[in-house]
Amino acid sequence: MSAPLDVFEEIVRLRREGIPAALATIVGTRGSTPGRTTMRLLVLADGTFLGTVGGGCLEAEVYDTALQVLADDQPRSLTFRLTEQESPDSGLMCGGEVTIFVEPITTPALWIFGGGHVSKALCQVAALAGFRTTVVDDREAFSGADRFPEAHATLTADYPEAVRGMPIRANSYAVVVTRGHREDGVVLEALGRRFAAGERLRFLGMIGSRTKQALLWKHLRQAGLGDDFLATVRTPMGAYLGGRSHEEIAVAVVAELIAVRRLGHDLAATWNERKRPRGRIEGARDLPATGDAG
């Protein structure tokens, strides 16, 4: 950061713009230490930083820890005993002890492509779970702020245009729940182009059946998308809970978003518990597989 800034003013800006960052704060000291309680170091994913927790090797270790917090969204507490015996390589022999808490300070960003019934419930549940939501639809009637009062933002745009303008960062999530298979494919193709350019979402999911997936994957491969991208698309997405209503589906999807955020893995394994009803016609679709027609 080129100009001197106030840490708290910068935090407000980062949260407003959805830019991921980690904040390290000295929460306790004992004896002689190079830093004092409430000193702070703010670290961004691009490596820039603001503030200090005392400098030296201690600060370098805190900086590295902040980058780890940015990567996995998990807070950490560090304790340093500043003696030659405890920290022989630090160059700090103050004899004191300092405790530093490192935490992520920006909320994860969820982009919902499609403004139908599932999306409406999904936006509500995701906002309650702490996600900063943006809803996109190419129909104005399905992307208004009055339809999605819990959303941080709504956008009426062609899907490829919306994907091109979408910020993709370490805390970016996306779900594809448009009104039909064709529109889902348009969104995925645009996201696949960004993936090919090295831009990775933390999570990408699509509502749909195995039959729908097979048809879409054939189309997307013909459009030049690779299997490395297709392997990142979770479909059917969400935890398998047996839910059928829009609200139940929303809860299942957000459960998986939380698992990715907090545990670092998706809930694909839960679908192993699914039992297909007897007499089910091959290719028949139930509610979680239908898309999200408004």
C-alpha positions as CSV (number, residue, x, y, z in Angstrom):
1,M,0.0,0.0,0.0
2,S,1.7,3.2,-1.2
3,A,0.0,5.8,1.1
4,P,-0.3,5.8,4.9
5,L,-3.7,4.5,5.8
6,D,-5.6,3.9,9.0
7,V,-6.1,0.1,9.5
8,F,-9.7,0.5,10.4
9,E,-10.5,2.6,7.4
10,E,-8.9,0.1,5.2
11,I,-10.8,-2.8,6.8
12,V,-14.1,-0.9,6.0
13,R,-13.0,-0.5,2.4
14,L,-12.0,-4.1,2.0
15,R,-15.2,-5.4,3.5
16,R,-17.3,-3.0,1.3
17,E,-15.5,-4.3,-1.8
18,G,-15.4,-7.9,-0.7
19,I,-11.6,-8.1,-0.9
20,P,-10.2,-10.9,1.3
21,A,-7.7,-9.9,4.1
22,A,-6.5,-11.2,7.4
23,L,-6.0,-9.1,10.6
24,A,-3.3,-9.9,13.2
25,T,-3.8,-8.3,16.6
26,I,-1.7,-8.4,19.7
27,V,-4.2,-9.6,22.3
28,G,-1.8,-10.0,25.2
29,T,1.7,-9.4,26.4
30,R,3.7,-10.3,29.5
31,G,7.1,-8.8,30.4
32,S,9.2,-6.9,27.9
33,T,8.1,-7.3,24.3
34,P,8.7,-5.3,21.0
35,G,5.0,-4.8,20.5
36,R,2.1,-3.6,22.7
37,T,-1.4,-4.8,23.1
38,T,-3.8,-3.8,20.3
39,M,-1.0,-3.3,17.7
40,R,-2.3,-4.7,14.4
41,L,-1.0,-6.0,11.1
42,L,-3.4,-6.2,8.1
43,V,-2.4,-8.6,5.3
44,L,-4.0,-8.9,1.8
45,A,-3.9,-11.9,-0.5
46,D,-1.6,-10.1,-2.9
47,G,1.0,-9.8,-0.2
48,T,0.6,-6.1,0.6
49,F,0.2,-5.2,4.3
50,L,-0.5,-2.3,6.6
51,G,0.5,-1.8,10.2
52,T,2.8,-3.8,12.5
53,V,2.9,-6.2,15.4
54,G,6.5,-5.3,16.4
55,G,8.7,-6.1,13.4
56,G,11.5,-8.6,13.1
57,C,11.2,-12.3,12.8
58,L,8.1,-12.4,14.9
59,E,6.3,-10.2,12.4
60,A,7.5,-12.3,9.5
61,E,6.0,-15.5,11.1
62,V,2.8,-13.6,11.8
63,Y,2.7,-12.4,8.2
64,D,3.1,-16.0,6.9
65,T,0.3,-17.2,9.3
66,A,-1.9,-14.4,7.9
67,L,-1.5,-15.8,4.4
68,Q,-2.4,-19.3,5.7
69,V,-5.6,-17.8,7.3
70,L,-6.4,-16.2,3.9
71,A,-6.0,-19.6,2.2
72,D,-8.3,-21.6,4.5
73,D,-10.4,-19.0,6.2
74,Q,-9.5,-20.4,9.7
75,P,-8.4,-18.1,12.5
76,R,-5.3,-18.9,14.5
77,S,-3.8,-17.8,17.8
78,L,0.0,-17.6,18.2
79,T,2.1,-17.3,21.3
80,F,5.8,-16.2,21.2
81,R,8.2,-16.5,24.2
82,L,10.9,-14.1,23.5
83,T,13.9,-15.8,25.0
84,E,17.1,-17.3,23.6
85,Q,16.0,-20.7,24.7
86,E,12.5,-20.5,23.2
87,S,13.3,-18.5,20.1
88,P,17.0,-19.0,19.3
89,D,16.7,-17.7,15.7
90,S,14.5,-14.8,16.3
91,G,17.1,-12.3,17.5
92,L,14.6,-11.2,20.1
93,M,15.7,-11.8,23.7
94,C,13.3,-9.4,25.5
95,G,12.3,-12.1,28.0
96,G,8.6,-11.4,27.5
97,E,5.7,-13.2,25.9
98,V,3.2,-12.0,23.3
99,T,0.0,-13.5,22.1
100,I,-1.4,-12.6,18.6
101,F,-4.8,-13.5,17.2
102,V,-5.0,-13.8,13.4
103,E,-8.4,-13.8,11.8
104,P,-10.1,-13.4,8.3
105,I,-11.9,-10.0,8.3
106,T,-13.9,-10.2,5.0
107,T,-17.0,-12.2,4.3
108,P,-17.0,-14.8,1.6
109,A,-18.7,-13.6,-1.7
110,L,-21.4,-15.8,-3.2
111,W,-22.6,-15.2,-6.8
112,I,-25.9,-16.8,-7.6
113,F,-26.6,-17.1,-11.3
114,G,-30.4,-17.3,-11.8
115,G,-33.2,-15.5,-10.0
116,G,-35.9,-18.2,-9.6
117,H,-37.4,-19.9,-6.6
118,V,-34.4,-21.8,-5.4
119,S,-32.2,-18.7,-5.8
120,K,-34.6,-16.7,-3.7
121,A,-34.5,-19.2,-0.8
122,L,-30.7,-19.7,-1.3
123,C,-30.0,-15.9,-1.0
124,Q,-31.9,-15.8,2.2
125,V,-30.2,-18.8,3.8
126,A,-26.7,-17.8,2.5
127,A,-27.0,-14.2,3.9
128,L,-28.0,-15.6,7.3
129,A,-24.9,-17.8,7.2
130,G,-22.6,-14.8,6.6
131,F,-22.2,-14.9,2.8
132,R,-22.1,-11.6,0.8
133,T,-24.5,-12.5,-2.0
134,T,-24.9,-11.1,-5.6
135,V,-27.8,-12.4,-7.7
136,V,-27.6,-12.3,-11.5
137,D,-30.3,-12.9,-14.0
138,D,-30.8,-11.8,-17.6
139,R,-34.4,-10.9,-16.9
140,E,-35.1,-7.7,-15.0
141,A,-38.2,-9.2,-13.3
142,F,-36.0,-11.9,-11.7
143,S,-33.1,-9.8,-10.6
144,G,-34.5,-6.8,-8.8
145,A,-33.5,-5.7,-5.3
146,D,-37.1,-5.9,-4.1
147,R,-37.1,-9.6,-5.0
148,F,-33.8,-10.2,-3.1
149,P,-33.7,-7.8,-0.2
150,E,-31.0,-9.9,1.6
151,A,-28.6,-9.6,-1.3
152,H,-25.6,-7.3,-1.2
153,A,-26.2,-6.6,-4.9
154,T,-28.4,-7.7,-7.8
155,L,-27.5,-7.5,-11.5
156,T,-29.5,-7.7,-14.7
157,A,-27.1,-8.7,-17.5
158,D,-26.3,-11.3,-20.1
159,Y,-24.7,-14.1,-18.3
160,P,-21.3,-14.0,-20.2
161,E,-21.1,-10.3,-19.5
162,A,-21.8,-10.8,-15.8
163,V,-19.2,-13.5,-15.5
164,R,-16.6,-11.3,-17.2
165,G,-17.1,-8.6,-14.6
166,M,-17.3,-10.9,-11.6
167,P,-14.4,-10.6,-9.2
168,I,-12.8,-14.0,-8.6
169,R,-10.8,-14.1,-5.4
170,A,-9.8,-16.6,-2.7
171,N,-13.1,-16.1,-1.0
172,S,-15.3,-16.3,-4.1
173,Y,-18.1,-18.9,-4.4
174,A,-20.6,-19.4,-7.3
175,V,-23.7,-21.5,-7.8
176,V,-25.6,-21.9,-11.1
177,V,-29.3,-22.2,-10.8
178,T,-30.7,-20.6,-13.9
179,R,-34.1,-21.4,-15.5
180,G,-32.8,-24.0,-17.9
181,H,-30.0,-26.2,-19.2
182,R,-29.0,-23.9,-22.0
183,E,-28.5,-20.9,-19.6
184,D,-26.6,-23.1,-17.2
185,G,-24.2,-24.0,-20.0
186,V,-23.7,-20.4,-20.9
187,V,-22.7,-19.5,-17.4
188,L,-20.4,-22.5,-17.1
189,E,-18.7,-21.9,-20.4
190,A,-18.0,-18.3,-19.3
191,L,-16.6,-19.4,-16.0
192,G,-14.5,-22.1,-17.8
193,R,-12.8,-19.4,-19.8
194,R,-11.8,-17.6,-16.6
195,F,-10.6,-20.9,-15.1
196,A,-8.4,-21.4,-18.2
197,A,-6.9,-17.9,-17.5
198,G,-5.9,-19.1,-14.0
199,E,-8.8,-17.6,-12.0
200,R,-10.1,-20.2,-9.5
201,L,-13.3,-20.1,-7.5
202,R,-13.3,-21.4,-4.0
203,F,-16.5,-23.3,-4.9
204,L,-18.6,-23.8,-8.0
205,G,-21.8,-25.8,-7.9
206,M,-24.7,-26.5,-10.3
207,I,-28.2,-27.8,-9.6
208,G,-29.0,-30.8,-11.7
209,S,-29.2,-34.5,-12.4
210,R,-26.5,-36.9,-13.7
211,T,-28.4,-36.9,-17.1
212,K,-28.2,-33.1,-17.3
213,Q,-24.5,-33.2,-16.3
214,A,-23.7,-35.7,-19.1
215,L,-25.5,-33.6,-21.7
216,L,-23.9,-30.3,-20.6
217,W,-20.4,-31.8,-20.3
218,K,-20.6,-33.0,-23.9
219,H,-21.5,-29.5,-25.0
220,L,-18.9,-27.8,-23.0
221,R,-16.1,-30.2,-24.2
222,Q,-17.2,-29.4,-27.7
223,A,-16.8,-25.7,-26.8
224,G,-13.2,-26.4,-25.8
225,L,-13.5,-26.6,-22.0
226,G,-11.2,-29.1,-20.4
227,D,-12.0,-31.9,-17.9
228,D,-9.8,-30.1,-15.3
229,F,-12.4,-27.3,-15.2
230,L,-15.4,-29.7,-15.3
231,A,-14.0,-31.6,-12.4
232,T,-14.3,-28.5,-10.2
233,V,-18.1,-28.2,-10.8
234,R,-20.1,-29.8,-7.9
235,T,-23.2,-31.3,-9.3
236,P,-25.6,-32.3,-7.9
237,M,-24.5,-29.7,-5.4
238,G,-25.3,-29.4,-1.7
239,A,-25.4,-32.0,1.1
240,Y,-27.7,-34.9,0.4
241,L,-30.4,-34.4,3.0
242,G,-33.3,-35.9,1.0
243,G,-34.9,-32.4,0.7
244,R,-37.3,-31.5,-2.0
245,S,-38.7,-28.0,-1.4
246,H,-36.9,-24.9,-2.6
247,E,-36.1,-24.0,1.0
248,E,-34.8,-27.5,1.8
249,I,-32.6,-27.4,-1.2
250,A,-31.2,-24.0,-0.2
251,V,-30.3,-25.3,3.3
252,A,-28.5,-28.3,1.7
253,V,-26.5,-26.1,-0.7
254,V,-25.5,-23.6,2.1
255,A,-24.5,-26.5,4.3
256,E,-22.0,-27.4,1.6
257,L,-20.8,-23.9,1.3
258,I,-20.2,-23.8,5.0
259,A,-18.3,-27.1,4.9
260,V,-16.0,-25.7,2.2
261,R,-15.5,-22.5,4.1
262,R,-14.9,-24.0,7.5
263,L,-13.6,-27.5,6.9
264,G,-12.0,-27.1,3.5
265,H,-13.9,-29.9,1.7
266,D,-17.2,-30.3,-0.1
267,L,-20.0,-32.8,0.8
268,A,-20.0,-34.9,-2.3
269,A,-19.7,-38.1,-0.1
270,T,-23.1,-37.5,1.4
271,W,-24.6,-38.4,-2.0
272,N,-23.4,-42.0,-1.5
273,E,-26.3,-42.4,0.9
274,R,-28.9,-41.6,-1.8
275,K,-31.3,-44.5,-2.6
276,R,-33.1,-44.3,-5.9
277,P,-36.8,-45.1,-5.7
278,R,-37.9,-48.4,-7.2
279,G,-39.4,-48.1,-10.6
280,R,-37.7,-44.7,-11.3
281,I,-37.6,-44.0,-15.1
282,E,-34.1,-43.4,-16.3
283,G,-33.7,-39.7,-17.1
284,A,-36.7,-38.6,-15.0
285,R,-36.0,-35.4,-13.0
286,D,-37.0,-34.5,-9.5
287,L,-37.0,-31.0,-8.1
288,P,-33.3,-30.7,-7.2
289,A,-32.5,-31.6,-10.9
290,T,-34.8,-29.3,-12.7
291,G,-33.0,-26.1,-12.9
292,D,-34.8,-23.0,-11.5
293,A,-37.5,-21.9,-13.9
294,G,-39.1,-18.7,-12.6
